[in-house]
């Protein structure tokens, strides 16, 4: 059960971690964009880049902390071009629904040039 320091206060956060399983290391410098689906269209909320550990901290700004459908766009072509690797996937979109604004949503991406997987992390 999730507990809040201040009951009733939303603490929604969305983070990601990208690992290049073909190299056995974090995918650093990979561009990431967070979108929210509102009014029948995707709205860009934030652009970021993975750090040396392949991580992006909280992608949400305070004004965007609400339930709904979100999408993280991973621009993997930029990453693979930088490390001189041919990839089948230029872009990976991971869509997910946020129902509880008192939870943390961690969306890891395990990546290689010919496949990927994702799951809800902690």
Protein Blocks (a to p, Z undefined) as FASTA:
>chain_A
ZZdfbghiacbdcddddddfknopacehiacdddddeehiacdfbdcdddfkopacdfbd
fklmcgddddddddfklmmmmnopacfblbdcdddddfblkbccdddddddfkbccdddd
ZZ
